[in-house]
Amino acid sequence: MISKLAKVVALTLLAYLLQTTAAIHMSLWDVAPNLALVLVAVVTVGLGRKYTFFMSLTIGYLLEIMLPVLDYISLILYPVCAMLGALAFSDKSERRLEEERSTGKRSITLHAHIRTPLCAALSVTVFEAVNLFYISLNGVAINGGHIGRALIDVIYSTVLSGLLQFPLRWWLGVYKLKKAR
């Protein structure tokens, strides 16, 4: 059986390769999905923040080295977007859940299959918002076309995360029950 870390490393390399090669061929209305953030969202909800940070930082680093677009933007933006999604939608630790129960806090926990597309939507929305902000700082007037393309990317990536989460979560071993001690 392959360990979780080896699977996350393989999924990280797959996310990088899909983002750089296959995403452009999957475009709808000339908008390519952000497959890297889609796969990171699945890992975020399925495995937690440690793996999310490792995966997003590695993808950002590889994209920065191999496809430099702006100085350090991929290296900074991918981990920031992924960790914002992780803060909102990753599973809480047993310690945090116990603290909330002891203080009487009522927290609403959505099902993991709902949190995964929401995590992807948040991450891609932040990614697109920063890109739009950067474009406007360079003197380009933001119009409806720019915003429409950003919305298409958010919706497309969210739908893909909703579809890809089932086989990826199965492959990562999220559905397997842990043995009782």
C-alpha positions in Angstrom: 0.0 0.0 0.0 1.3 3.4 -1.0 1.6 5.9 1.9 -0.3 9.1 2.0 2.7 11.2 1.5 3.7 9.3 -1.7 0.2 9.8 -3.0 0.2 13.5 -2.2 3.6 13.8 -4.0 2.2 12.0 -7.0 -0.9 14.2 -7.0 1.2 17.3 -6.7 3.2 16.4 -9.8 0.0 15.5 -11.6 -1.6 18.8 -10.6 1.4 20.7 -12.0 1.4 18.7 -15.2 -2.3 19.0 -15.7 -2.2 22.8 -15.1 0.6 23.3 -17.5 -0.5 20.9 -20.3 -4.1 19.7 -20.2 -5.9 22.8 -18.7 -5.6 24.8 -22.0 -7.2 21.9 -23.9 -10.1 21.7 -21.5 -11.1 25.4 -21.9 -14.7 26.5 -22.2 -15.3 29.8 -23.9 -11.5 30.2 -24.1 -11.2 30.0 -20.3 -9.1 27.2 -18.8 -9.9 25.8 -15.4 -7.5 26.1 -12.6 -6.9 22.4 -12.2 -4.1 22.8 -9.6 -6.4 24.6 -7.2 -9.1 22.0 -7.8 -6.8 19.2 -6.8 -5.5 21.2 -3.8 -9.1 21.7 -2.7 -9.7 18.0 -2.7 -6.6 17.4 -0.7 -7.6 20.2 1.7 -10.9 18.7 2.7 -9.7 15.1 2.5 -6.3 15.2 4.3 -5.9 18.6 6.0 -3.8 21.7 6.2 -0.3 20.1 6.3 -0.7 18.4 3.0 -2.5 21.4 1.5 0.5 23.7 2.4 3.0 21.2 1.0 1.1 20.7 -2.2 0.2 24.3 -2.9 3.7 25.5 -2.1 5.3 22.9 -4.4 2.9 23.7 -7.3 3.5 27.4 -6.9 7.3 26.8 -6.8 7.2 24.6 -9.9 5.0 27.0 -11.8 7.3 29.9 -10.9 10.4 28.1 -12.0 9.0 26.6 -15.2 6.4 29.2 -16.4 7.4 32.5 -14.9 4.6 35.0 -15.7 5.1 37.7 -13.0 7.8 37.9 -10.5 7.0 35.5 -7.6 3.2 35.7 -8.2 2.7 31.9 -8.5 5.0 31.2 -5.6 3.0 33.5 -3.3 -0.5 33.2 -4.8 -1.0 29.4 -4.8 -0.2 28.8 -1.1 -2.2 31.9 0.0 -5.3 30.9 -2.0 -5.0 27.3 -0.8 -4.5 28.2 2.8 -7.4 30.6 2.8 -9.6 27.7 1.6 -8.0 25.4 4.2 -8.8 27.8 7.0 -12.5 27.9 6.1 -13.1 24.4 4.9 -10.6 21.8 6.2 -11.6 19.4 8.9 -11.1 20.5 12.5 -8.8 18.6 14.7 -10.2 16.4 17.5 -8.7 18.9 20.0 -10.5 21.8 18.5 -13.8 19.9 18.4 -13.4 19.0 22.0 -12.6 22.6 23.0 -15.7 23.8 21.1 -17.9 21.1 22.9 -16.5 22.0 26.3 -17.2 25.7 25.8 -20.7 25.1 24.5 -20.0 26.6 21.1 -22.3 25.3 18.4 -20.5 25.0 15.1 -22.0 24.0 11.8 -20.1 21.4 9.9 -21.0 20.8 6.3 -20.5 17.5 4.7 -17.1 17.0 3.0 -18.6 16.6 -0.4 -20.1 20.1 0.0 -17.0 21.7 1.5 -14.8 20.5 -1.4 -16.4 22.6 -4.1 -16.8 25.5 -1.7 -13.1 25.3 -0.9 -12.3 25.3 -4.6 -14.6 28.2 -5.3 -13.0 30.3 -2.5 -9.5 29.5 -3.6 -10.1 30.2 -7.3 -12.1 33.4 -6.5 -9.2 34.7 -4.5 -6.8 33.7 -7.3 -8.9 35.5 -9.9 -9.5 38.6 -7.7 -5.8 39.0 -7.2 -5.1 38.6 -10.9 -7.8 41.2 -11.8 -6.3 43.5 -9.2 -2.9 43.1 -10.7 -4.2 43.7 -14.2 -5.9 46.9 -13.0 -2.7 48.1 -11.3 -0.9 47.8 -14.7 -3.3 50.3 -16.2 -5.8 48.0 -18.0 -9.4 49.1 -17.5 -11.3 46.1 -16.1 -14.5 45.5 -18.0 -17.3 43.0 -18.1 -15.2 40.6 -20.3 -12.5 40.3 -17.6 -15.0 39.8 -14.9 -17.0 37.3 -17.0 -13.9 35.2 -17.7 -13.0 35.2 -14.0 -16.6 34.0 -13.1 -16.4 31.3 -15.8 -13.1 30.1 -14.3 -14.6 30.1 -10.8 -17.7 28.2 -11.8 -15.9 25.8 -14.1 -13.3 25.0 -11.5 -15.9 24.5 -8.8 -17.9 22.0 -11.0 -14.7 20.1 -11.8 -13.8 19.9 -8.1 -17.3 18.5 -7.4 -16.8 15.8 -10.0 -13.2 14.9 -9.3 -13.5 14.7 -5.6 -15.0 11.2 -5.6 -12.3 9.3 -7.4 -9.5 11.4 -5.8 -10.8 10.9 -2.3 -11.2 7.2 -2.9 -7.6 7.0 -4.3 -6.3 9.0 -1.3 -7.9 6.5 1.1 -10.3 9.0 2.7 -13.2 6.7 2.6 -11.4 3.9 4.5 -12.4 3.4 8.1 -9.6 3.7 10.6 -9.0 0.7 12.8 -10.2 1.0 16.4 -7.5 0.9 19.0 
